[in-house]
Amino acid sequence: MKRKKTIIVTAVLLVMISASIYFYYGVIFKEARNISSETPDYSVTAKKLIEDYNADPKKADALYLNKTIEITGKATKKTDSVIVLENTVFCLFKEKLKDKIIRNNITIKGKCIGYDELFMEVKIDQCSVK
């Protein structure tokens, strides 16, 4: 009887340890998405994107938030790793940008991280120029 109880306790402990390891590595430290290799869920212009957010932010969040999107628009501002399209879409890149793209129409692919009501901008993360 004591041996059977020891086997059951050991089995339960092994299952709990395995579940903890899976949760720790599979959920908490899950690999980040590679946005540049994903196919975009939506292709929109910068003006349409900001219009959707100004019209109904909750509906726009349901459409675009945490999705891979392609945005086309005129680059109005550029710093080392940021491009602003049409003065309303803030696009953050991982690396510094070298090209002279200001005042040109470009297409950018990235992940929508939401609408900033203070600056009235849509924020796009993990961007790449198409």
Disulfide bonds with the S-S distance in Angstrom:
none
